[in-house]
């Protein structure tokens, strides 16, 4: 049992976690209202492992080993994160501005497929944790590689240059999908969600504020998670939508029936879209990295920064790094999207797809 007086939540970073065949690890709070596990050998793709948030000030780590593998497990907890603010209870549920709109309200009726590819990121960086948003992207091969688009500044500690340590830190990040309120009510929390642990850095570029990561595990068809389409045409859309997790809250949607403008804010010409005002909802801290969709449901950018405060200021807008600018980025494989999302350089658009269910005899 791990106890931390007055903590609102705990989560653990294992520097080393090896489980032999049939061994199982469970992590849960004392009243067992939240249980993580069973964590097994098949869940682990590297020697490190980060858990999802556990509400409360105490947690139990329970290891089961079959008799033939007794003493073969290797567990080393490198860090225990202490949630000292209520925002960390249930990953920020209810913490976003009151003008935010749940994805299961009427504004999200036509955006359910895209919402199934959106996740909240818990970024374990140095001694701290923070929230960003991300989107699972389809590619032209449609081979279900779990590539997640988010923002450069979610990795960067503030100097505008990604050090190797900042790239490596994504191995400890958490990716939570399907974190949605089941209704339009702002007072109803999510009841089911799916969390993946760890990723590999693929590419990022400060000028358009994008980062592309590949999760260590692929979602299964039974998860309901989908791979989202994108457009790199650069054509100005007639209307836009943002699906995001402000303040780490349950999934929200913001809509604008007008065309965004093209602007420059980081030194590269025409690097960003700017949504002047939102018709429905807003964005705020935690929305960083969330996708901007055109009227056809394709990603055309990701959230860089808001314009104005507080979050529910009716005149508040949002800057998004443009997908077509990120496509070629800084001209190298680790500063552009094209190397990771296309096998045909002439492809300009890709659709949202479901993960197929495959049945048949075992191989």
Buried (B, 14 or more C-beta within 10 A) or exposed (E): EBEBEEBBBBBBBBEEBBBBEEBBBBBBBEEEEBEBBEBBEEBBBEEBBBBBBBBBBBBBBEBEBEEEEEEEBEBEBEBBBBBEEEBBBBBBBBBBBEBBBBBBBEBBEEBEBBBBBBBBBBBBBEEEBBBBBBBBBBBBEEEBBBBBBBBBBBBBBEEEEBEEEBBEBBBBBBBBBBBBBEEBEBEBBBEEBBBBBBBBBBBBBBBBBBBBBBBBBBBEEEBBBBBBBBBBBBEEBEBBBBBBBBBBBBBBBBBBEBBBEBEEBBEBEEBBBBBBBBEBBBBBBBBBBBBBBBEEBBBBBBBBBBBBEEBBBEEBBBBBBBBBBBBBBBEEEBBBBBBBBBEEEEEBBBBBBEBEEEEEEEE
